[in-house]
């Protein structure tokens, strides 16, 4: 045994004071850079963390950390994490026509992707058919054009629906798109319990951040709850809502705001579902989440860990959920589109790799990595493959998938996790005092908070207090590399419109009229809309026909300008 050293009786605080004095002397020789040391979200961070710092924020191993797969799930929702199953690699895809996107889907599956993620074009996102005057110039541009069940059938032609999970990013008319997917699966004879995937369907974040809505807030939230209720009864393995912080962050929110507002949205859906008469343990296990992964490595890791911990306590302690499956926050994540730059776009490969690693070390269940050319156009096949290979290199070569929560116990990571959690809970408390998230959104509270944060960050960029490489520092005068970009030909609009015209000529108009009347009646009576909408799309009523029927009952939302 080694002899005891004279200073073994000193406390960590004593040793820290001694180190601080040596640090001060050293800093005179090597001064710190003249910047404020903060996270990307402008959270002050310490140079060094010790056990005393954890004690100062009230960290407790059993209460705050524990073990993977167990409450409060700080360390992940699976016991053996990625040793058992790697995260789902789900590259976002969708452009032009259903035929073209179907080819991209098959390419990604052939190259090792393990789940599909569908992007829709702007007319579809806003509930308009491809032949609408409001769709002109936008068909197939930022995603795939889907106007009918026929388009949905073409989109997933040859895709084994009972084996592949599907994610669909749509919100305003999400209930109609989901009805099309269910109707397609039923026509193919896929058992309901084998239909697996996720619908984004988070309308509250549309009013907060993304601004793609159809109806006023109350009926729009009702549509979300209709899908939760119907899915809980009939599609037990389908996630009917993906509560989405991604767009909140992309709009300019800080990491803490993204976390707080996303969880508050989730709380609103839980509360509305309970009001509907559902038992929390019936529907909560199928709620999922979707977060951004931005550039600040440790802040992002802390955010994911804090998210699981807060949600576990909310579900168990506030809402009385008894099933551990209800306590678990399962999340998809996507690297930060807002961090990508048109200047020196090859730098985006590095940014995405750093962000993806943060997501994995943060314990995400599913991940999308952005392509380097997305600031220029929809991604090319080559750029998509680089993004997918980034995930595969992390999974197969880095070694990080060998460990469950490898950063657990890090003084810095635990300190940041606790700090992010505390500040997010302060936001949630304010929202509670306003009467909940729906009231807060109606009053414009999260919108204003995000706007202020976005303005603050932009000012920091302009003053070079924050750095974007190649944009406000390290600019290059070199000749720009010519990037091959994906071009969506305007002819897709003509082809899709002709396809829709042919569909309308061969469907049964009487069945369509009767089905749309059933949708109208269900909306007027306040009934669950899913059965009638499934009936309508099954006889090939179009997306816009169903949405216009609902617009006739609910009206359209107009945002009030607030400054």
Buried (B, 14 or more C-beta within 10 A) or exposed (E): EEEEEEEEEEEEEEEBEEEEEEEEEEEEEEEEEEEEEBBBBBBEBEEEBBEEBBEEBEBEEEEBBBBBBBBBBBBBBBEEBBEEEBBBBBBBBBBBBBBBBBBBBBBBBEBEBBBBBBBBBBBBBBBBBBBBEEBEEBBBBBBBBBBBBBBBBBBBEEBEBEEBBBBBBBBBBBBBBBBBBBBBBBEEEBEBEEBBBBBBBBBBBBBBBBEBBBBBBEBBBBBBBBBBBBBBBBBBBBBBBBBBBBBBBBBBBBBBBBBBBBBBBBBBBBBBBBEBEBBBBBBBBBBBBBBBBBBBBBBBBBBBBBBBBBBBBBBBEEBEBEBBBBBBBBBBBBBBBBBBBBBBBEBBBEBBBBBBBBBBBBBBBBBBBBBBBBBBBBBBEEBBBBBBBBBBEBBEEEEBBEBBBBBBEBBBBBBBBBBBBBBBBEBBEBBBEBEBBBBBBBEBBBBEBBBBBBEEBEEBBEEEBBEBBBBBEEEEEEEEEEBEEBEBEEEBBEBBBEBBEEBBEEBEEEBBEBBBEBBBEBBEEEEBBBBBBBBBBBBBBBBBBBBBBBBEBBEEBEEEEEE
